[in-house]
């Protein structure tokens, strides 16, 4: 069986979601040797998913916690600026947004 670490297609994964969903993705990524990046709203600045990722960056505007996770330009900008090779949309929020997939 091939070594999953040697076969991984990318090194750093940004998860564009929050809470338990993001934590589950982080756990799987870590098992594969992939570094993780979290995004979080101002209101989630103390949320566990922020601390479970290897790196974490704020997105959105204070007072708009849901919009932060729908901020396609902001999330893509973070991914590019930190060198994320891929973005996992999680569930809900952006997972079914074709515009996000194209971005």
C-alpha distances in whole Angstrom, upper triangle without the diagonal:
4,7,9,12,11,11,14,17,19,21,23,24,27,28,31,32,33,33,30,28,28,27,24,23,23,21,18,19,19,16,14,17,19,23,25,28,31,34,37,40,43,44,40,40,40,37,34,32,33,33,29,28,28,31,33,36,39,40,43,46,47,49,46,43,42,43,41,37,39,40,38,39,39,35,34,37,35,32,33,35,32,30,27,25,25,27,26,29,28,30,34,36,34,31,33,35,35,37,34,32,34,35
4,6,9,8,7,10,13,16,17,20,21,25,26,29,30,31,32,29,27,27,26,23,21,22,20,17,17,17,15,12,14,16,20,22,26,28,32,35,38,41,42,38,38,38,36,33,30,32,31,27,26,25,28,31,33,37,37,40,44,45,47,44,41,40,41,39,35,37,37,35,37,36,33,32,34,32,29,30,32,29,26,24,22,22,24,23,27,27,29,33,34,32,30,32,34,33,35,32,29,31,32
4,5,5,6,9,12,14,15,18,19,23,24,27,28,29,30,27,26,24,23,21,20,19,18,15,14,14,12,9,11,13,17,20,23,26,29,32,36,39,39,36,36,35,33,30,28,29,28,24,23,22,25,28,31,34,35,38,42,43,45,42,39,38,39,37,34,35,36,34,35,34,31,30,32,30,26,28,29,26,24,22,20,20,23,22,26,25,28,32,33,31,29,32,33,33,34,31,29,31,31
4,5,5,6,10,11,12,15,15,19,20,23,24,26,26,24,22,21,20,18,16,16,15,12,11,11,9,6,8,10,14,16,20,22,26,29,32,35,36,32,32,32,30,27,24,25,25,21,20,19,22,25,27,31,31,35,38,39,41,39,36,35,35,33,30,31,32,30,31,31,27,26,28,26,23,25,26,23,21,19,17,17,19,18,22,21,24,28,29,27,25,28,29,29,31,28,25,28,28
4,5,5,9,10,10,12,14,18,19,23,24,25,26,24,23,21,20,18,16,15,14,12,10,10,9,6,6,8,12,14,18,21,24,28,31,34,35,31,31,31,29,26,23,24,23,20,18,17,20,23,26,29,30,33,37,38,40,38,35,34,35,32,29,31,31,29,30,30,26,25,27,25,21,23,24,21,19,17,15,16,18,18,22,22,25,29,29,28,26,29,30,30,31,28,26,28,27
4,6,9,10,11,14,16,20,22,25,27,28,29,28,26,24,23,22,19,18,18,16,14,14,12,9,9,11,14,17,21,24,27,30,34,37,38,34,34,34,32,29,27,27,26,23,21,20,22,25,28,31,32,35,39,40,43,40,38,37,37,34,32,33,33,31,32,31,28,27,28,26,23,24,25,22,19,18,16,17,20,20,24,25,28,31,32,30,28,31,31,31,32,29,27,28,28
4,6,9,11,14,15,19,20,24,25,27,28,27,24,23,23,21,18,18,18,15,13,14,13,9,10,11,15,17,20,23,26,30,33,36,37,34,34,34,32,29,26,27,27,24,22,21,23,25,28,31,31,34,38,40,42,39,36,35,35,33,30,31,32,29,30,30,26,25,27,25,22,23,25,22,19,17,15,15,18,18,22,23,26,29,30,27,25,28,29,28,29,26,24,26,26
4,6,7,10,11,15,17,20,22,24,25,24,21,19,20,18,15,15,15,12,10,12,11,7,8,8,11,14,17,20,22,26,29,32,33,30,30,31,28,26,23,24,24,21,18,17,19,22,24,27,28,31,34,36,38,36,33,32,32,29,27,28,28,26,27,26,23,21,23,22,18,19,21,19,16,14,11,12,15,15,19,19,23,26,26,24,22,25,26,25,26,23,21,23,23
4,7,10,11,14,16,19,21,24,25,25,22,20,21,19,16,16,17,14,12,14,14,11,11,9,12,14,16,19,22,25,29,32,33,30,30,31,29,27,24,24,25,22,19,18,20,22,23,26,26,29,33,35,37,34,32,31,30,28,25,26,26,23,24,24,21,19,21,20,16,17,19,17,14,12,9,9,13,14,17,19,22,25,25,22,21,23,24,23,23,21,18,20,20
4,6,8,11,14,16,19,21,23,23,20,18,19,18,15,14,16,14,10,12,14,10,10,7,9,11,13,16,19,22,26,28,30,27,27,28,26,24,21,21,22,19,16,15,16,18,20,23,23,26,30,32,34,32,29,28,28,25,23,24,23,21,21,21,18,16,18,17,13,14,16,14,10,8,6,7,10,12,16,17,21,24,23,21,20,22,23,22,22,19,17,19,18
4,7,10,13,16,19,21,22,22,20,17,18,18,14,13,15,13,10,10,12,10,8,5,6,9,11,15,17,21,24,27,29,26,25,26,24,22,19,19,19,17,14,12,13,16,18,21,22,25,29,31,33,31,28,28,28,25,23,24,24,22,22,21,18,17,18,16,12,13,15,12,9,8,7,9,11,13,17,18,22,25,24,22,21,24,24,24,24,21,20,21,20
4,7,10,13,15,17,19,19,17,14,15,16,12,11,13,13,9,10,13,11,9,6,5,6,7,11,14,17,21,23,25,22,21,22,21,19,16,16,16,14,11,9,10,12,14,17,18,22,25,27,29,27,25,24,24,21,19,21,20,18,19,18,14,14,15,12,9,11,12,9,7,5,5,7,9,11,14,15,19,22,21,19,19,22,22,22,22,19,18,19,18
4,6,10,12,14,16,16,14,11,13,13,9,9,12,11,8,10,13,11,11,7,6,5,6,9,11,15,18,21,23,20,20,21,19,18,14,14,15,13,10,10,10,11,13,16,16,19,23,25,27,24,22,21,21,18,16,18,17,16,17,16,12,12,14,11,8,11,13,10,9,5,6,5,6,7,10,12,15,18,17,16,15,19,19,19,19,16,15,17,16
4,6,9,11,14,15,13,10,12,13,10,9,13,13,10,12,15,14,14,10,9,6,4,6,8,11,15,18,19,16,17,18,16,16,12,12,14,12,9,10,9,9,10,12,13,16,19,21,23,21,18,18,17,15,12,14,14,13,14,12,9,9,11,9,6,10,11,9,9,6,8,6,5,6,9,10,14,16,15,13,13,17,17,18,17,13,14,16,14
4,6,8,11,12,9,6,9,10,7,8,11,12,10,13,15,15,15,12,11,7,6,6,7,10,13,17,17,14,15,17,14,14,10,11,13,11,9,11,11,10,11,13,12,15,19,20,21,19,16,15,16,13,10,12,13,12,14,13,9,11,13,11,9,13,14,13,13,10,11,9,6,5,6,7,10,12,12,11,11,15,15,17,17,13,13,16,15
4,7,11,12,10,8,11,13,10,11,15,15,14,16,19,19,19,16,14,11,9,7,6,9,11,15,16,13,15,17,14,15,11,11,15,14,12,14,13,11,11,11,10,12,16,17,19,16,13,12,12,10,7,9,10,9,12,10,7,9,12,10,10,13,15,14,15,12,13,10,7,6,5,6,9,10,8,8,9,12,12,14,14,10,12,15,13
4,7,9,7,6,9,11,10,11,14,15,14,17,19,19,20,17,16,12,10,8,7,8,10,14,14,11,13,15,12,12,9,10,14,13,12,15,14,12,12,12,11,13,16,17,17,15,12,10,12,10,6,9,11,12,15,13,10,13,15,13,13,17,18,17,18,15,16,14,10,8,6,5,7,8,7,8,9,13,13,16,16,13,15,18,16
4,7,6,5,8,10,10,11,13,15,15,17,19,20,21,18,17,13,11,8,8,7,9,12,11,8,11,12,8,9,6,8,11,11,11,14,14,11,12,12,12,13,16,16,16,14,11,10,12,10,8,11,13,15,17,15,13,16,18,15,15,19,20,18,20,17,19,16,13,11,10,8,9,10,10,12,13,16,17,20,20,17,18,21,20
4,6,6,6,9,10,11,12,15,16,17,19,20,21,19,18,14,13,10,11,10,11,14,12,9,11,11,7,7,5,8,11,10,11,15,15,13,14,14,15,16,18,18,18,17,13,13,15,14,12,15,17,19,21,19,16,19,21,19,19,22,23,21,23,20,22,19,16,14,13,10,11,12,12,15,15,18,20,23,23,20,22,25,23
4,5,5,6,9,10,10,13,14,15,17,19,20,18,18,15,15,12,13,13,15,18,16,13,15,14,10,8,7,11,12,10,12,16,17,15,17,18,18,20,22,22,22,20,16,16,18,17,14,17,20,21,24,22,19,22,24,21,20,24,25,23,24,21,22,20,17,14,13,10,11,13,14,16,15,19,21,24,25,21,22,26,25
4,5,5,7,9,10,11,13,14,16,17,19,17,16,13,13,11,13,13,15,18,17,14,16,16,12,11,9,12,14,12,12,16,16,15,17,18,18,19,22,22,22,20,16,15,17,16,13,15,18,18,21,20,17,19,22,19,18,22,23,21,22,19,20,17,14,11,10,6,7,10,11,13,12,15,17,20,21,18,19,22,22
4,5,5,6,9,10,10,12,14,15,16,14,13,10,10,8,10,11,13,17,16,13,14,14,11,10,6,9,11,9,9,12,13,12,14,15,15,17,20,21,21,19,16,15,17,15,12,15,16,17,19,18,14,17,19,16,15,19,20,18,19,15,17,14,11,9,9,7,9,12,12,13,13,16,18,20,21,17,18,21,20
4,5,5,6,9,10,10,12,14,15,14,13,10,11,9,12,13,16,18,17,14,15,14,11,8,6,9,9,7,8,11,13,12,15,17,18,20,23,23,23,22,18,18,20,18,15,18,20,20,23,21,17,20,22,19,18,21,22,19,20,17,19,16,14,12,13,10,12,15,16,17,16,20,21,24,25,21,21,25,24
4,5,5,6,9,10,11,13,14,13,14,11,13,12,15,16,19,21,21,17,18,18,14,12,9,13,13,10,11,14,16,16,18,20,20,23,26,26,26,24,21,20,22,20,17,20,22,22,24,23,19,21,23,21,19,23,24,21,21,18,19,16,14,11,13,10,11,15,16,17,15,19,21,23,25,21,21,25,24
4,5,5,6,9,10,11,12,11,11,9,11,10,13,15,18,21,21,18,19,19,15,13,10,13,14,10,10,12,14,14,17,19,19,22,25,25,26,24,21,20,21,19,16,18,20,19,22,20,17,18,20,18,16,19,21,18,18,15,15,13,11,8,10,8,11,14,15,15,14,17,19,21,22,18,18,21,21
4,6,5,6,9,10,10,9,8,6,8,9,12,14,18,20,20,17,17,17,14,12,9,10,11,7,6,9,11,12,15,17,18,21,24,25,26,24,21,21,22,19,17,20,21,20,22,20,17,18,20,17,15,19,19,16,17,14,15,13,12,10,12,11,14,17,18,17,16,20,22,23,24,20,20,23,22
4,5,5,6,9,10,10,10,9,12,12,16,17,21,23,23,19,20,19,16,13,11,13,12,8,9,11,14,15,18,21,22,25,28,28,29,28,24,24,25,23,20,23,24,24,26,24,21,22,24,21,19,22,23,20,20,17,17,16,15,13,15,13,16,19,20,20,19,23,24,26,27,24,23,26,25
4,5,5,7,9,9,10,10,13,14,17,19,23,26,26,22,23,22,19,16,14,16,16,12,11,13,16,17,20,23,23,26,29,30,31,29,26,25,26,24,21,23,25,24,26,25,21,22,24,21,19,22,23,20,20,16,16,14,14,12,14,13,15,19,20,20,18,21,23,25,26,23,22,25,24
4,5,5,6,5,7,7,10,12,16,18,22,25,25,22,22,22,19,17,14,15,15,11,10,11,13,15,18,21,22,25,28,29,31,29,25,25,26,23,20,22,23,22,24,22,19,19,21,19,16,19,20,17,16,13,13,11,12,10,14,13,16,20,20,19,18,21,23,24,25,21,20,23,22
4,5,5,5,6,8,11,13,17,19,23,25,26,22,22,21,19,16,14,15,14,10,9,9,13,15,18,21,23,26,29,30,32,30,27,26,28,25,22,25,25,25,26,24,21,22,23,20,18,20,21,17,17,14,15,14,15,14,17,16,19,23,23,22,21,25,26,27,28,24,24,26,25
4,6,8,10,11,15,17,20,23,26,29,29,25,25,24,22,19,16,18,17,13,13,13,16,19,22,25,26,30,33,33,35,33,30,29,30,28,25,28,28,27,29,28,24,24,26,23,21,23,24,21,20,17,17,16,17,16,19,17,20,24,25,24,23,26,28,29,30,26,25,28,28
4,6,9,11,15,17,20,23,27,30,30,26,26,26,24,21,18,20,19,15,14,14,17,19,22,25,26,30,33,34,36,34,30,30,31,28,25,27,28,26,28,27,23,23,25,22,19,22,23,20,18,15,14,14,16,15,18,17,21,24,25,24,22,25,27,27,28,25,23,26,26
4,7,9,13,16,20,23,26,29,30,26,25,25,23,20,18,19,17,14,13,11,14,18,21,24,25,29,32,33,35,33,30,30,31,28,25,28,28,26,27,26,22,22,24,21,18,20,21,17,16,14,14,14,16,16,19,19,22,26,26,25,24,27,28,29,29,26,24,27,26
4,6,10,13,16,20,23,26,27,23,23,23,21,19,16,16,16,13,11,10,12,15,18,21,22,25,29,30,32,30,27,27,27,24,22,24,24,23,24,22,19,19,20,17,14,16,17,14,13,10,10,11,12,12,16,16,20,23,23,22,21,24,25,25,26,22,21,23,22
4,7,10,14,17,21,23,24,21,20,20,19,17,14,14,13,11,8,6,8,11,14,18,19,23,26,27,29,28,25,25,25,22,20,23,22,21,22,20,17,17,18,15,12,15,15,11,11,9,10,11,12,13,16,16,20,23,22,21,21,24,25,26,25,22,21,23,22
4,7,10,13,17,19,21,17,17,17,16,14,11,10,11,9,5,5,6,9,11,15,16,19,23,24,26,24,21,21,22,19,17,19,19,18,19,17,14,15,16,12,11,14,14,11,11,8,10,10,10,10,13,13,17,20,19,18,18,22,22,23,23,19,19,22,20
4,7,10,14,16,18,15,14,15,14,13,10,9,10,9,6,6,5,5,8,11,12,16,19,20,22,21,18,18,19,15,14,16,16,15,16,14,11,12,13,9,8,11,11,8,10,8,11,10,9,10,12,13,16,18,17,16,17,21,20,22,21,17,18,20,18
4,7,10,13,14,11,11,12,11,10,7,6,8,8,6,8,6,4,6,8,10,13,16,17,19,18,15,15,16,12,11,14,14,14,15,13,10,12,13,10,10,13,13,11,13,11,14,12,10,10,11,11,14,16,15,15,16,19,19,21,20,17,18,20,18
4,7,10,12,9,9,12,11,12,9,7,11,11,9,11,9,6,5,6,6,9,13,14,16,14,11,12,12,9,8,11,11,12,13,10,7,11,11,8,9,13,13,12,14,12,15,14,11,11,11,12,14,15,13,13,15,18,18,20,19,15,17,19,17
4,7,8,6,6,9,8,10,8,7,10,12,11,13,11,7,6,5,6,8,10,11,13,11,9,10,11,7,8,11,11,13,14,11,10,13,14,11,13,16,16,15,17,16,19,17,14,14,13,13,15,15,13,14,16,20,19,22,20,17,20,22,19
4,5,5,6,10,9,12,11,10,13,15,15,17,14,11,9,6,6,6,7,7,9,8,5,8,9,6,7,10,10,13,14,11,11,15,15,13,15,18,18,17,20,19,22,20,17,17,15,16,17,16,13,15,18,20,19,22,21,18,21,23,20
4,5,5,9,10,13,13,11,14,17,16,18,16,12,10,7,8,8,7,5,8,8,7,10,11,8,11,14,13,16,17,14,14,18,17,15,18,21,19,19,22,21,25,23,20,21,19,19,20,19,17,19,21,24,23,26,24,22,25,26,23
4,6,8,8,12,13,11,14,17,17,20,18,14,13,10,11,10,10,7,7,8,6,10,11,10,12,15,15,18,19,16,16,20,20,18,20,23,22,22,25,24,27,25,22,21,20,19,19,19,16,19,21,24,23,27,25,23,26,28,25
4,5,5,9,9,8,11,13,14,16,15,11,11,9,10,11,12,10,11,11,8,10,12,10,11,14,15,18,19,16,15,19,19,17,19,22,21,20,23,21,24,22,19,19,17,16,17,17,15,18,20,23,22,26,25,22,24,27,24
4,6,9,9,7,9,12,13,15,13,9,9,8,10,12,12,10,12,13,10,13,15,12,13,17,16,19,20,16,16,19,19,16,18,21,20,19,22,21,24,23,20,20,19,19,20,20,18,20,22,25,25,28,27,23,26,28,25
4,7,9,7,8,11,13,15,14,11,12,11,14,15,16,14,15,16,13,16,18,15,16,19,20,22,23,20,19,22,22,19,21,24,23,21,24,23,26,25,22,21,21,20,21,21,20,22,24,27,27,30,29,26,28,31,28
4,6,6,7,9,11,14,14,11,12,12,14,15,16,15,16,16,12,14,17,14,14,18,19,21,22,19,18,21,22,19,20,23,23,21,23,21,24,23,20,19,18,16,17,18,17,20,21,24,25,28,27,24,26,29,27
4,5,5,6,9,12,13,11,13,14,16,18,20,18,19,19,15,17,19,17,16,20,21,22,24,21,19,22,23,19,20,24,23,21,23,21,23,22,19,18,18,16,17,19,19,20,21,25,25,28,28,25,26,29,27
4,5,5,7,10,10,9,11,12,14,16,19,18,19,18,15,15,17,15,13,17,18,19,21,18,16,19,20,16,17,20,20,18,20,17,20,18,16,14,14,13,15,16,16,17,18,21,22,25,25,21,23,26,24
4,6,6,9,8,6,8,9,12,15,17,16,18,17,14,16,17,14,13,17,17,19,20,17,14,17,18,14,15,18,18,15,18,16,19,18,16,15,16,15,17,18,17,18,19,23,23,26,25,22,23,26,23
4,6,8,8,7,11,12,15,18,20,19,21,21,18,19,21,18,17,21,21,22,23,20,18,20,21,17,17,21,20,17,19,18,20,20,18,17,18,17,20,21,21,22,22,26,27,29,29,25,26,29,27
4,7,8,9,12,15,17,20,22,22,24,23,19,20,22,19,17,21,22,22,24,21,18,20,21,18,17,21,20,17,19,17,19,18,17,15,17,15,18,20,20,21,21,25,26,28,28,24,25,28,26
4,5,6,10,13,15,19,21,21,23,22,19,20,21,18,16,19,19,20,21,18,15,17,18,14,14,17,16,13,15,13,15,15,14,13,15,14,17,20,19,19,20,23,24,26,25,22,22,25,23
4,7,11,14,17,20,23,23,26,25,22,23,23,20,19,22,21,21,22,19,16,18,18,14,13,16,15,12,13,12,14,15,15,15,17,17,21,23,22,22,22,26,26,28,27,23,24,26,24
4,7,11,13,17,19,20,23,22,19,21,21,17,17,19,19,19,19,16,14,15,15,11,11,14,12,9,11,11,14,14,14,15,17,17,20,22,21,20,21,25,25,26,25,22,22,24,22
4,7,10,13,16,16,19,18,16,17,17,14,13,17,16,16,17,13,12,14,13,10,11,14,12,10,13,12,15,15,14,14,15,16,19,20,18,18,20,23,23,25,24,20,21,23,21
4,7,10,13,14,17,16,14,16,15,11,12,15,13,14,14,10,9,12,11,7,10,12,11,9,13,12,16,16,14,15,16,17,19,20,18,18,20,23,22,24,22,19,21,22,19
4,7,9,10,13,12,11,13,12,9,10,13,11,13,13,9,9,12,11,9,12,14,13,13,16,15,19,18,16,17,16,17,19,19,16,17,19,22,21,23,21,18,21,22,19
4,7,9,12,10,9,11,9,5,7,9,7,10,10,6,7,10,10,8,11,14,13,13,16,15,18,17,15,16,15,16,18,17,14,14,17,20,18,20,18,15,18,20,16
4,7,9,7,7,9,7,4,7,9,6,10,10,7,9,12,12,11,14,16,16,17,20,19,21,20,17,18,16,18,19,17,14,14,18,20,18,20,18,16,19,20,17
4,6,6,8,10,8,7,10,11,10,13,13,10,13,16,15,14,18,19,19,20,23,22,25,24,21,22,20,21,21,20,16,17,21,23,21,23,21,19,23,23,20
4,6,7,10,10,9,12,14,13,16,17,14,15,19,18,17,20,22,21,22,25,24,27,26,23,23,21,22,22,21,18,19,23,25,23,26,24,22,25,27,24
4,6,9,9,9,13,14,14,18,18,16,17,21,21,20,23,25,24,25,28,27,30,28,25,25,22,22,22,20,17,20,23,24,23,26,24,23,26,28,25
4,6,5,6,9,10,11,14,16,14,15,18,18,18,21,23,23,24,26,25,27,25,22,22,19,19,19,17,14,16,19,21,19,22,21,19,23,24,22
4,6,5,7,9,10,14,16,13,14,17,18,17,19,22,22,22,25,23,25,23,20,19,17,16,16,14,12,14,17,19,18,22,20,18,22,24,21
4,5,6,7,9,12,15,13,13,17,18,17,19,22,22,23,25,22,25,22,18,17,14,14,13,11,8,11,14,16,15,18,17,16,19,21,19
4,5,5,6,10,12,11,11,14,15,15,17,20,20,21,23,21,24,21,18,17,14,15,15,13,9,11,14,15,14,17,15,14,17,19,17
4,5,5,9,10,8,9,12,13,12,14,17,17,18,20,18,21,19,15,16,13,14,15,13,10,11,14,16,15,18,16,14,17,19,16
4,6,8,11,9,8,11,13,12,13,16,17,17,19,17,19,16,13,12,10,11,11,10,6,8,11,13,12,15,14,11,14,17,15
4,6,9,9,8,11,13,13,14,17,18,19,20,18,20,17,13,13,10,12,12,10,6,6,10,11,9,12,11,9,13,14,13
4,6,5,6,9,10,11,12,14,15,17,18,17,19,17,13,14,12,14,15,13,10,9,13,14,12,14,11,9,13,14,11
4,5,5,6,8,10,11,12,14,16,16,15,16,14,11,13,11,14,15,14,10,8,11,13,10,11,8,6,10,10,8
4,6,5,6,9,10,10,12,14,15,15,16,15,13,15,14,17,18,17,14,12,15,16,13,14,11,9,12,12,8
4,6,5,6,9,10,10,12,14,14,16,15,13,15,14,16,18,17,14,13,16,18,15,16,14,11,14,14,11
4,5,5,6,9,10,11,12,11,13,12,9,11,10,13,15,15,12,10,13,15,13,15,13,10,12,13,10
4,5,5,6,9,10,11,9,11,10,8,11,11,15,17,17,14,12,14,16,14,14,12,9,10,11,7
4,5,5,6,9,10,10,12,12,11,15,15,18,20,20,17,15,18,20,17,18,15,12,14,14,10
4,5,5,6,8,8,11,12,10,13,14,16,19,20,17,15,17,20,18,19,17,14,16,16,13
4,6,6,6,5,8,8,7,11,12,15,18,19,17,15,16,19,17,18,16,13,13,14,11
4,6,5,6,8,10,10,14,15,18,21,22,20,17,19,21,19,19,17,14,15,15,11
4,6,8,11,12,13,16,18,20,24,24,22,20,22,24,22,22,20,17,18,18,15
4,6,9,11,12,15,17,19,23,24,22,20,21,24,23,23,21,18,19,19,16
4,6,9,11,14,17,19,23,24,22,20,21,24,23,22,21,18,18,18,15
4,6,7,10,13,16,19,21,19,17,18,21,20,20,19,15,15,16,14
4,7,10,13,16,19,21,20,18,17,20,19,19,18,15,14,15,13
4,7,10,12,16,18,17,14,14,16,16,16,16,12,11,13,12
4,6,9,12,14,13,11,10,13,13,14,14,10,9,12,11
4,6,9,12,11,9,8,12,12,14,14,11,10,13,13
4,6,8,8,6,5,9,9,11,12,9,9,13,12
4,7,8,8,6,10,12,14,15,12,12,16,16
4,6,7,5,8,11,14,15,13,14,17,17
4,6,5,7,9,13,14,12,14,17,17
4,6,8,8,12,12,10,12,15,15
4,6,5,8,9,7,9,12,11
4,6,8,10,8,8,12,13
4,6,9,8,9,12,13
4,5,5,7,9,10
4,5,5,6,9
4,5,5,6
4,5,5
4,6
4
